[in-house]
Amino acid sequence: MSDLEKNPPEAAPAEGSAPIDAPFSPEEAEAALAANQQDLAALTAELETLKAQNAELADQYLRAQADVQNVRRRAEDEVAKARKFGVESFAESLLPVVDSLEAGLAIDNASQEQLREGSQVTLSQLKQALERNKVLAIDPAAGTKFDPHQHQAISVVPAEQDPNTVVAVLQKGYLIADRVLRPALVTVTAAG
């Protein structure tokens, strides 16, 4: 084996750089130490800035979470209040009807005409209370086209009118804010 194979030549240092095991002069060592200290000071300052930003962001995150919880809680409270007061308003509008019924029942010797008149007034009060709360009657006129969303066909009869036409209303239906509470029970004409 040759000397080159036993001891390969060391890699030549890159151009412009000092050899690895070349000794530093004291001035070079001091300059390198000063540069390292400056780098350390800059990195330490940057670390402190990042820590402060991190703490601020963590605080903002916790505040945002608390705000979301507060908004959710307030919304749930508002929904609960709306339900409570919605029912309260409806019940309040029915109180005059109850008063009228109680007053009518308190009369011992009422004539049939007085009972009928009192019932009509009470029914009128009840209809007004329902209308104030957006409860509207579904009472299709004879000859109206059958609407499966608002009508329920109870019977079908042969007739000279167009098929699926309302002939008679057996029981009114009711809507609340465009939603069917109960469909109107109707008799309709048979299809061809």
C-alpha positions in Angstrom: 0.0 0.0 0.0 1.3 3.4 -0.9 1.7 6.4 1.5 -1.2 8.1 -0.3 -3.5 5.2 0.4 -2.4 5.0 4.1 -2.6 8.8 4.7 -5.0 10.5 2.2 -4.3 14.2 1.7 -6.4 16.5 3.8 -9.1 18.4 2.0 -7.9 21.7 0.9 -9.6 24.6 2.7 -12.2 26.5 0.7 -10.9 29.6 -1.0 -10.9 32.6 1.3 -11.3 30.6 4.5 -8.7 29.9 7.1 -7.5 26.4 7.7 -9.5 24.6 10.4 -6.7 24.2 12.9 -5.1 27.5 12.2 -4.6 29.5 15.4 -6.7 32.7 15.9 -4.9 35.8 16.7 -6.1 37.5 20.0 -7.7 40.2 17.9 -9.6 37.7 15.8 -10.7 35.8 18.9 -11.9 39.1 20.5 -13.8 40.1 17.3 -15.4 36.7 17.1 -16.4 36.8 20.8 -17.8 40.3 20.3 -19.8 39.2 17.3 -21.1 36.2 19.1 -22.1 38.3 22.1 -24.0 40.7 19.7 -25.7 37.8 18.1 -26.6 36.4 21.5 -28.0 39.8 22.7 -30.1 40.2 19.5 -31.4 36.6 19.8 -32.2 37.1 23.5 -34.1 40.4 22.6 -36.0 38.6 19.8 -36.8 35.7 22.2 -38.2 38.2 24.8 -40.3 40.0 22.1 -41.7 36.6 20.9 -42.5 35.6 24.5 -44.3 38.8 25.1 -46.2 38.4 21.8 -47.1 34.8 22.7 -48.4 35.9 26.1 -50.5 38.7 24.5 -51.9 36.3 21.9 -52.7 33.7 24.6 -54.5 36.4 26.6 -56.4 37.5 23.5 -57.4 33.9 22.8 -58.7 33.4 26.4 -60.7 36.7 26.1 -62.1 35.7 22.8 -63.2 32.3 24.2 -64.9 34.1 27.2 -66.6 36.5 24.8 -67.9 33.6 22.7 -69.3 31.9 25.9 -70.9 35.1 27.0 -72.5 35.7 23.6 -73.8 32.1 23.6 -75.2 32.4 27.1 -76.9 35.7 26.2 -78.4 34.2 23.1 -79.8 31.3 25.0 -81.2 33.7 27.6 -82.8 35.7 24.9 -84.4 32.6 23.3 -85.7 31.5 26.7 -87.1 35.0 27.4 -88.8 35.1 23.9 -90.4 31.8 24.5 -91.6 32.8 28.0 -92.9 36.2 27.0 -94.4 34.9 23.7 -96.5 32.4 25.7 -97.2 35.1 28.3 -98.5 37.5 25.6 -100.7 34.8 24.1 -102.1 33.8 27.6 -102.7 37.5 28.4 -104.8 37.9 25.2 -107.0 35.0 26.3 -107.8 36.4 29.7 -110.7 38.6 28.4 -112.2 35.4 26.9 -112.0 33.6 30.3 -113.5 36.6 32.0 -116.4 36.6 29.6 -117.0 32.9 30.0 -117.0 33.2 33.8 -119.3 36.2 33.7 -121.7 34.2 31.5 -121.7 31.2 33.8 -122.3 33.4 36.8 -125.7 34.5 35.5 -128.3 32.0 36.9 -131.4 33.0 35.1 -130.1 33.9 31.6 -132.4 33.6 28.7 -131.5 31.6 25.6 -131.0 34.9 23.7 -128.7 36.3 26.4 -126.6 33.0 26.3 -126.4 33.2 22.5 -125.4 36.8 22.5 -122.8 36.3 25.3 -121.4 33.3 23.4 -121.1 35.3 20.2 -119.3 38.1 22.0 -117.0 35.6 23.7 -116.3 33.9 20.4 -115.5 37.3 18.8 -113.0 38.0 21.7 -111.4 34.6 21.2 -111.0 35.2 17.4 -109.5 38.6 18.0 -107.0 37.1 20.5 -106.0 34.5 18.0 -105.6 37.0 15.2 -103.4 39.3 17.5 -101.2 36.2 17.9 -101.1 35.5 14.1 -103.4 32.5 14.4 -105.6 32.6 11.3 -108.5 30.4 10.2 -108.3 28.2 7.1 -111.9 28.3 5.8 -111.9 27.7 2.1 -115.1 28.7 0.2 -117.0 26.1 -1.9 -115.4 25.9 -5.3 -111.9 26.5 -4.1 -109.2 24.3 -5.5 -108.0 21.6 -3.0 -104.7 22.5 -1.4 -103.0 19.5 0.3 -100.9 21.8 2.4 -103.9 23.4 4.0 -106.7 21.0 3.5 -107.4 17.4 4.4 -109.9 15.6 2.3 -112.3 13.6 4.5 -114.7 12.5 1.8 -114.9 12.5 -2.0 -118.2 13.1 -3.8 -119.1 13.0 -7.5 -119.9 16.5 -8.8 -120.1 18.5 -11.9 -117.3 20.8 -10.8 -113.6 20.4 -11.6 -111.9 17.5 -9.9 -110.3 18.2 -6.5 -112.5 21.2 -5.8 -113.7 21.9 -2.2 -117.4 21.2 -1.9 -117.9 21.7 1.8 -115.8 22.5 4.9 -116.5 20.1 7.8 -114.0 21.8 10.2 -111.9 24.9 9.9 -108.2 24.6 9.9 -105.7 27.1 11.4 -102.4 28.7 10.5 -99.9 30.4 12.8 -97.5 32.6 11.0 -97.9 30.7 7.7 -97.5 27.3 9.4 -100.4 24.9 9.4 -101.5 24.1 13.0 -104.4 22.0 11.7 -105.6 21.5 8.1 -109.2 22.3 7.2 -111.3 19.1 7.0 -113.1 19.2 3.6 -115.2 17.3 1.2 -113.9 17.4 -2.4 -115.1 16.4 -5.8 -113.9 13.2 -7.4 -111.4 13.1 -10.2 -112.9 12.4 -13.6 
